[in-house]
Amino acid sequence: MKKESVLITGAAGFLGSHLCDRFIKEGYHVIGMDNLITGDLRNIEHLFHLEDFEFHNHDVSKFVHVPGDLKYILHFASPASPIDYLKIPIQTLKVGSLGTHNLLGLAKDKKARILVASTSEVYGDPTVHPQTEDYWGNVNPVGPRGVYDEAKRFQEAMTMAYHTYHQVETRIVRIFNTYGPRMRLNDGRVLPAFMGQALRGEDLTVFGDGSQTRSFCYVDDLVEGIYRLLLSDCVDPVNVGNPKEITIKEFADEIINLTGTDQKVVYKALPTDDPKQRQPNIDKAKEILGWEPQYSREEGLKITWEYFKSLPKERLYEEAHHRDFKA
């Protein structure tokens, strides 16, 4: 019997690669797609020998063609860290707009259900705390982070339009800070930045006074929430993240304790429009999906630290690379 197929864009990225693993485990034929502008084939090389996995090196901002039937599409193609979207702002906007349009069109043509990866960044620097799905956000559209925030906000609007006017089966997940194995050490996000600095014997850099908060969700918990949302009947956006909030200063202290390093914390200026608070309200996910995080931060951080420690030494100094795509 032929297996049902799922297309996962951004397949060579951190989240995309974990989703590939999950859908292979669930018995699907997985079609991974990535232009490798920020993704890394090392994240999915363990899947290449499998009959039920295929990979396409393609930019979804251009026309997307996949032969045969598709059951599901998961759109996770997008730069997702400040280093990425500040260096490649136009590509970030294009994958959120043109890429989303192309994949929604593919879903319509294939009569496939599509789940798009949105983000807590649609809330901007929030004036409501914790953030609920009915909060519309506080976003600066022309600030440096606007290329990512507004790309995701447009993506949500386009997705709902396809659902409303073309009856495409759509799902929208708003992802809060997530971490785990396969993150890039030097992608600018706080957790890999701290762990990379600890591994290199550098002081930990905190931006601002460290009083800003984040809420960190372990990747396996996130993937479970995404999977349940895909299979649910919920069309409206759903927050998926861990509501346990911590200040960045407290988090730096946790990393120092975990890694056993004796580095100190150094402070630098807070970047423009950096959100001061980030905490998901997950009541909707609990009620509709029966989902909530299972991993404590202590458990998840230990797994992630062991992963980073196992990397070859040259990876500790590897810079984020961006392929030269025309804007």
Buried (B, 14 or more C-beta within 10 A) or exposed (E): EEEBBBBBBBBBBBBBBBBBBBBBEEEBBBBBBBBBBBBBBEBBEEBEEEEBBBBBEBBBBEEBEBEEEBBBBBBBBBBBBBBBBBBBBEBBBBBBBBBBBBBBBBBBEBEBBBBBBBBBBBBBBBEBBBBBBEBEBEBBEEBBBBBBBBBBBBBBEBBBBBBEEEEBBBBBBBBBBBBBBBBBBBBBBBBBBBBBBBBEEBEBBBBBEBEBBBBBBBBBBBBBBBBBBBEBEBBBBBBBBBBEBBBBBEBBBBBBEBBEBEBEBEEEEBBEBBBEBBBBBBBBBEEBBEBBBEBEBEEBBEBBBEBBEEBEEEBBEBEBEBEEEEE
